[in-house]
């Protein structure tokens, strides 16, 4: 991915940088919100032009994050991975670039001490491993890291991967090699990753989904994971989300998230939000919530 898509935000002593694998992906809003319409997208003027197209389609990114804290280098959700065979063409055979982007930040893969996965969908675990060109085997990308998988999430995927609906390929390639190498730690939903960096439970999208809260020197941010995919969900958290495994729990999670973080001053970094990826949820005079991207 082009270096110009790298972007960093500073929260006290913590730096969060996005690494993008698919930039400005455009699709029908129903991909994210099955009950939404193009007319509703067009009616929300604040979505335009950054988060929606002129004809009412959604715009989004597929990206991972690097979190640099004092003495720590954390990869948060390692995106899709290069050269993979996934269920949809847009995710297949992506070019190399993730590790090069990481190196452009002055970080080698050997320096990463922690890999944190908010959940175990394929686009959040991809660079956990790389394909060894000599053997064709998938090996841990970050040899000195501990990989953090939610205990509830991991246990659930033992069954999900064999349910006949979800393709198990990404688990076989991107999770199993980590466990087999003894590099996985199975964590609770309120796990403290580092000083001022902790998980918060947000089950629904998947059985053990979490998002990540950062607090440093009086500044705060939250990285959403997939509790929401598009800024429109800030305004309509009660709507069902297409990819939530438990749709009712997903709705309740989003509603609590919006109630907690709207007008809070906490920087919200959307895991799939297009540029501007980071911003604030604010309420207007009518009490309706919208997402104000940084710089807008």
C-alpha positions as CSV (number, residue, x, y, z in Angstrom):
1,X,0.0,0.0,0.0
2,X,1.2,3.5,-0.8
3,X,3.1,5.2,2.0
4,X,0.9,8.2,1.8
5,X,-1.9,6.1,3.4
6,X,0.0,5.7,6.6
7,X,-1.3,8.0,9.3
8,X,-0.5,8.4,12.9
9,X,-2.3,9.8,16.0
10,X,-0.7,10.7,19.3
11,X,-2.5,10.0,22.5
12,X,-0.2,11.2,25.3
13,X,2.9,9.0,25.2
14,X,1.2,6.6,22.8
15,X,1.4,6.7,19.0
16,X,-1.2,4.8,16.9
17,X,-0.5,4.3,13.2
18,X,-2.7,2.7,10.6
19,X,-1.4,0.4,7.9
20,X,-3.8,0.1,5.1
21,X,-4.2,-3.0,2.8
22,X,-7.3,-2.0,0.9
23,X,-7.9,1.7,0.5
24,X,-11.3,3.3,-0.3
25,X,-13.3,0.1,-0.9
26,X,-16.7,1.1,-2.1
27,X,-19.8,-1.0,-1.9
28,X,-23.6,-1.0,-1.3
29,X,-24.3,0.2,2.2
30,X,-26.2,-3.0,2.7
31,X,-22.9,-4.8,2.9
32,X,-22.6,-3.3,6.4
33,X,-26.2,-2.4,7.3
34,X,-28.8,-4.7,5.6
35,X,-31.8,-2.5,6.4
36,X,-30.2,0.8,5.2
37,X,-30.7,2.5,1.9
38,X,-28.9,4.8,-0.5
39,X,-31.5,7.4,0.3
40,X,-30.5,7.3,4.0
41,X,-26.8,7.6,3.1
42,X,-27.5,10.6,0.9
43,X,-29.6,12.2,3.7
44,X,-26.7,12.2,6.2
45,X,-24.8,15.1,4.8
46,X,-21.9,14.6,7.2
47,X,-21.0,11.3,5.5
48,X,-20.1,13.2,2.3
49,X,-17.7,13.1,0.6
50,X,-15.3,11.1,2.8
51,X,-17.5,8.2,4.0
52,X,-19.9,7.9,1.1
53,X,-20.0,8.2,-2.7
54,X,-22.3,10.7,-4.5
55,X,-24.7,7.8,-5.4
56,X,-25.0,6.6,-1.7
57,X,-22.5,3.8,-1.6
58,X,-20.3,3.4,1.5
59,X,-16.5,4.0,1.5
60,X,-14.3,2.0,3.9
61,X,-10.7,0.7,4.4
62,X,-9.3,-2.6,5.4
63,X,-6.4,-1.8,7.8
64,X,-4.4,-2.8,10.8
65,X,-2.7,-0.7,13.5
66,X,0.6,-0.3,15.2
67,X,0.6,1.0,18.8
68,X,3.8,2.4,20.1
69,X,3.9,3.0,23.9
70,X,6.9,3.5,26.2
71,X,8.9,0.3,25.9
72,X,6.3,-1.5,23.9
73,X,5.5,-2.1,20.2
74,X,2.1,-3.7,19.6
75,X,0.4,-4.8,16.3
76,X,-3.3,-4.5,16.8
77,X,-5.3,-6.5,14.2
78,X,-2.9,-7.6,11.5
79,X,-5.3,-7.2,8.6
80,X,-5.6,-9.6,5.6
81,X,-2.1,-10.7,4.5
82,X,-0.5,-11.0,1.1
83,X,-1.1,-13.7,-1.4
84,X,-4.0,-15.3,0.5
85,X,-6.9,-17.2,-0.9
86,X,-10.1,-15.8,0.7
87,X,-13.8,-16.1,-0.1
88,X,-14.1,-12.8,-2.0
89,X,-11.8,-11.8,-4.9
90,X,-11.0,-8.4,-3.4
91,X,-9.2,-10.1,-0.5
92,X,-7.3,-12.6,-2.6
93,X,-3.7,-12.4,-3.7
94,X,-3.0,-9.0,-2.1
95,X,0.5,-7.6,-2.7
96,X,3.2,-7.4,-0.1
97,X,3.5,-4.1,1.7
98,X,2.4,-4.5,5.3
99,X,5.9,-5.3,6.6
100,X,7.5,-2.6,4.4
101,X,5.1,-0.1,5.8
102,X,6.0,-1.2,9.3
103,X,9.7,-0.8,8.5
104,X,9.1,2.7,7.2
105,X,8.1,3.5,10.7
106,X,11.5,2.3,11.9
107,X,10.1,-0.9,13.2
108,X,11.3,-4.4,12.3
109,X,9.1,-7.4,12.8
110,X,11.6,-8.7,15.4
111,X,10.9,-5.6,17.5
112,X,7.2,-6.2,17.9
113,X,6.5,-7.6,21.4
114,X,2.8,-8.1,21.2
115,X,0.1,-8.9,18.6
116,X,-3.4,-8.3,19.8
117,X,-6.4,-9.5,17.9
118,X,-9.8,-7.9,18.7
119,X,-11.4,-11.0,17.2
120,X,-10.5,-13.8,14.8
121,X,-12.1,-12.8,11.5
122,X,-9.7,-13.3,8.5
123,X,-9.1,-9.5,8.0
124,X,-7.8,-9.1,11.6
125,X,-5.3,-11.9,11.8
126,X,-3.7,-12.1,8.3
127,X,-0.2,-10.9,9.1
128,X,0.0,-13.0,12.2
129,X,1.9,-15.3,9.9
130,X,3.8,-15.3,6.7
131,X,4.2,-18.0,4.1
132,X,7.8,-19.4,4.1
133,X,8.9,-19.3,0.5
134,X,11.1,-22.4,1.0
135,X,8.6,-24.7,2.6
136,X,5.2,-23.2,1.8
137,X,4.4,-23.4,5.5
138,X,2.9,-20.5,7.5
139,X,5.1,-19.3,10.3
140,X,4.8,-16.5,12.9
141,X,5.6,-13.2,11.4
142,X,6.7,-11.6,14.6
143,X,9.1,-14.0,16.2
144,X,9.6,-12.3,19.5
145,X,5.9,-11.4,20.2
146,X,3.2,-12.9,22.3
147,X,0.0,-13.2,20.4
148,X,-3.1,-12.3,22.4
149,X,-6.3,-14.2,21.6
150,X,-9.5,-13.8,23.6
151,X,-10.2,-17.0,25.5
152,X,-14.0,-16.8,24.7
153,X,-13.3,-16.0,21.1
154,X,-10.7,-18.7,20.6
155,X,-12.9,-21.4,22.2
156,X,-15.9,-20.3,20.1
157,X,-13.9,-20.6,16.8
158,X,-13.2,-24.3,17.6
159,X,-16.8,-24.8,16.6
160,X,-17.3,-21.9,14.2
161,X,-14.6,-23.0,11.9
162,X,-16.4,-26.3,11.3
163,X,-20.0,-25.0,11.1
164,X,-20.2,-25.3,7.3
165,X,-20.7,-21.5,7.0
166,X,-17.3,-20.0,7.9
167,X,-14.3,-21.0,5.9
168,X,-11.6,-22.3,8.2
169,X,-8.7,-21.3,6.0
170,X,-7.6,-18.2,7.9
171,X,-7.6,-20.1,11.2
172,X,-5.5,-22.9,9.7
173,X,-3.0,-20.3,8.2
174,X,-3.0,-17.5,10.7
175,X,-4.0,-18.8,14.1
176,X,-3.1,-22.5,14.4
177,X,0.7,-21.9,13.6
178,X,0.8,-19.4,16.5
179,X,-0.8,-21.8,19.0
180,X,1.4,-24.7,17.8
181,X,4.5,-22.5,18.3
182,X,3.5,-21.9,21.9
183,X,3.3,-18.1,21.2
184,X,-0.4,-17.6,22.1
185,X,-1.8,-16.2,25.3
186,X,-5.5,-16.6,25.9
187,X,-6.9,-13.5,27.6
188,X,-10.1,-12.3,29.3
189,X,-12.2,-9.5,27.8
190,X,-10.9,-6.9,30.2
191,X,-7.2,-7.7,29.7
192,X,-4.6,-5.0,30.3
193,X,-2.3,-5.1,27.4
194,X,0.1,-2.5,28.6
195,X,0.1,0.5,31.0
196,X,-2.9,2.6,29.9
197,X,-3.9,0.2,27.1
198,X,-6.7,-2.3,27.9
199,X,-9.4,-4.3,26.3
200,X,-13.1,-3.6,26.8
201,X,-15.7,-6.3,26.0
202,X,-17.9,-5.8,23.0
203,X,-19.3,-9.2,22.1
204,X,-21.8,-9.6,19.4
205,X,-19.9,-9.2,16.1
206,X,-18.2,-12.4,17.3
207,X,-18.6,-14.3,20.5
208,X,-15.6,-12.8,22.2
209,X,-15.0,-9.5,20.4
210,X,-13.2,-6.7,22.3
211,X,-12.2,-3.1,21.5
212,X,-9.2,-1.4,22.8
213,X,-9.1,1.7,25.1
214,X,-5.9,3.9,25.3
215,X,-5.3,6.4,28.1
216,X,-2.1,8.4,28.5
217,X,-1.3,11.7,30.1
218,X,-4.9,12.8,30.3
219,X,-5.7,11.9,26.7
220,X,-7.9,9.0,25.6
221,X,-8.7,7.0,22.4
222,X,-10.5,3.9,21.5
223,X,-10.0,1.5,18.6
224,X,-13.3,0.0,17.6
225,X,-12.5,-3.4,16.1
226,X,-15.5,-4.5,14.2
227,X,-18.2,-3.5,16.7
228,X,-19.0,-1.0,13.9
229,X,-17.7,-0.9,10.3
230,X,-18.9,2.4,9.0
231,X,-19.5,5.9,10.5
232,X,-23.2,5.7,9.6
233,X,-23.5,3.2,12.5
234,X,-22.7,6.0,15.0
235,X,-26.0,7.5,14.0
236,X,-27.9,4.2,13.8
237,X,-26.3,1.8,16.3
238,X,-29.7,0.1,16.8
239,X,-29.7,-1.2,13.2
240,X,-28.6,-4.7,12.6
241,X,-25.1,-5.3,11.2
242,X,-24.7,-7.7,8.3
243,X,-21.7,-9.5,9.7
244,X,-22.6,-9.7,13.4
245,X,-22.8,-13.3,14.4
246,X,-25.2,-12.4,17.3
247,X,-27.2,-9.6,15.8
248,X,-29.1,-8.6,19.0
249,X,-25.9,-8.6,21.1
250,X,-24.2,-6.6,18.4
251,X,-26.9,-3.9,18.5
252,X,-26.8,-3.7,22.2
253,X,-23.0,-3.4,22.1
254,X,-23.1,-0.6,19.6
255,X,-25.7,1.3,21.5
256,X,-23.7,1.1,24.7
257,X,-20.6,2.2,22.8
258,X,-22.2,5.2,21.3
259,X,-23.8,6.1,24.7
260,X,-20.4,5.8,26.3
261,X,-18.2,7.7,23.8
262,X,-20.5,10.3,22.2
263,X,-19.6,13.8,23.5
264,X,-16.9,12.2,25.7
265,X,-13.9,13.8,24.0
266,X,-12.4,10.4,23.5
267,X,-10.8,9.9,20.0
268,X,-12.5,7.1,18.1
269,X,-10.4,5.3,15.6
270,X,-12.6,3.2,13.4
271,X,-11.0,-0.1,12.3
272,X,-12.6,0.1,8.9
273,X,-13.3,3.9,8.6
274,X,-12.1,5.6,5.5
275,X,-10.1,8.8,5.7
276,X,-10.4,10.5,8.2
277,X,-10.2,7.2,10.1
278,X,-10.1,9.0,13.5
279,X,-12.5,11.5,15.0
280,X,-15.1,12.1,17.6
281,X,-18.7,11.1,18.0
282,X,-20.8,14.2,18.8
283,X,-24.5,14.9,19.4
284,X,-26.2,17.7,17.6
285,X,-28.9,20.0,19.0
286,X,-31.5,17.4,18.3
287,X,-29.5,14.7,20.2
288,X,-28.6,12.8,17.1
289,X,-25.1,11.4,16.9
290,X,-22.7,11.9,14.0
291,X,-19.0,11.2,13.5
292,X,-16.8,14.2,13.0
293,X,-13.5,13.1,11.4
294,X,-10.4,14.9,12.4
295,X,-9.7,17.9,10.1
296,X,-13.3,18.2,8.9
